[in-house]
Amino acid sequence: MTSNSSRVSAVVGLQWGDEGKGKVVDYHARDFDVVVRYQGGANAGHTVEVQGESVVLHHLPSSMFQSSATGVLARGMVIHPETLVREIDNLQQKGRFSEDQFKISPHCHVVLPYHRQLDGLYEEARGNDKVETTRKGIGPCHGDKTSYWGIQMKDLLHETRFREKVEKCFSWKSRLIEDVFQESPLEPEKFVPSYLEYGQRLSRYMTDTTNYLQECLEEDRNILMEGAQGTLLDVDMGSYPYVTASNPFVGGVCSGTGVPPASLTDVEGVAKAYSTRVGGGPLPTEMEGTLLQKLREKGDEFGSTTGRPRRCGWLDLVALQYTAQINGLDSISFTKLDILSSFSELKVCTEYQYPEGVDPDRLGYFSEEILEDVTPEYQTFDGWKQDIRDCRSYEDLPEKAREYVSFVEQFLGVPIRRIGVGPAREEIITRDPEEINT
Ligand code: IMP
């Protein structure tokens, strides 16, 4: 039994990823002993900016750039060893990596070259209906995991076992790649030696993280669970098939770490002040033309993992209401409000109109085919046309900006405890619970 006096907080994305979770986790890290990534893999790109220096982390928890918290890659993650080793090397060169404060679950599944190749081939086979994945092998790796063909980090520690598992899997993957897709797979001899080397390099960090986290709970240590991607990309909760293969929503915390649900003390959702999506699938409030160009450029809305331009849209409160509900939020961090500063008029979607004869109750409100066809209804707000990057309290914000934030807060019924007003770590407004009326 745990003593229940640990603080176990989760930070989850409420939209389609890229909400600025890295900055929020970095902000909180000093209050936690342990920061855990519970799902996703190299598809994530969490940007942390400290004193003008910025780093994009794909596997490592965002806290690892600057805090002394122990970083954990829990069993729900999928790992591309080469990318992880590069990330560790990079932080080591900057003098920001502590060997003793990093742990990897031996149960994380390993992304292999054929996963990445198949990710691309499956995408091509979809023709005009591409998911537009990051092509990091995430879907095929999870596919092997759930069809019992997966290879785990612990397998990299035993040469014979690793070789046998790869050979078995490769015997039919290679036929799929050659016979069905008419491509050449990378032969095991070309990648097995380097994977074994990465395994040796990473072995010192491997430990049973489920057990470790139980010990942390028993010792009343504070744990922060860092979500990657966003709730609307969740394989079960998002608009399938335009999703990622894991569970970014709060439900993924327990399955990805082994920490029991009752240990979770609070859930913070991260939402950007507008919507973005990278990849295919519905985005009901999507913008076009000059408005899109302006928002994309101002917000630097280009993928941090792939560099792809992100699709942009107005804030969608119908979608946020759904994700706030299923995550059971205690608070929200509302990011990138500064990006909206130069717009004279802002819109917020408060309702969807469904085409006649379409029954969302039957098909599911956030099903792909339903979202594709909805017409958003908007409420319009005056913009504030004033730089807000120096604002450090809610009262410092222009009245029109406060109206915008307050409307979102009232609509969702969840306190907005933090407001991002710039990319740097200090460019954030924190509000005490007493000053918030929801
Ligand atoms: P995958 O995770 O690479 O399989 O991609 C599936 C979908 O999730 C695609 O639409 C990707 O663009 C999207 N996606 C995956 N990771 C991220 C992320 O970290 N931020 C935003 N979108 C992501």
Residues whose N, C-alpha, C, O or C-beta is under 5 A from the ligand:
A	BS01	IMP	W16 G17 D18 N43 A44 G45 V131 E132 T133 T134 R135 K136 I138 G139 Q229 L233 V243 T244 A245 V278 G279 G280
